[in-house]
Amino acid sequence: MRPEDTEGTGGNGLRVPMTWLATEYIADELLRTGDLMEPRTPEFRAGRDALALTMFLCERPGETAALAVLSEARVEELRKLTAYACAWRGWICERLAEAELRTGAEDPDLALARSAWRWLEETELPAADLDAIGPAPWAAAGPAGDQEVRVWTPAWQLGLPLGHLAVQLC
């Protein structure tokens, strides 16, 4: 039986994190539409979470309805925020702290955003070592020597460029 008045809560009084879920859905759709990565991979999750976190934290109070429409100005803002040279990590930490002060620690949307950030920051994924361009002097010639050098990289460092590319393609 449904309660008569939920005031933005679920039937048991729990608040539903609709803003985060809508943001995550849009980020997921942008990445799927761009066909940039297999959806079941950790790299895809890193891209989705980085893009969703950026979209969620660039929101202004009362602007949640704007998530459904990616205007040209909004796309340009996301391009700038996800650009490689951008100080994205510091911006994320700053905006998370501001959001917690503004909405409180009990906000379910913010709890999911913090969880996504923890995963992005604490999870490391193997990636090509771009600093190791060219064959290493100790590498053997032939097929074994042609192997790509891989390093463990925080997930956000893989997800951010993927999210940026998805925004560029929309």
Secondary structure, DSSP 8 states (H G I E B T S, - for coil): ---S--TTB-TTS-B--HHHHHHHHHHHHHHHHHT-S-TTSHHHHHHHHHHHHHHHHT--TT-GGGGG---HHHHHHHHHHH-TTS-HHHHHHHHHHHHHHHH-TT-HHHHHHHHHHHHHHH-EEEEE-TT--S--TTS-SSGGGG---EEEEEHHHHHHHHHHHHHHH-
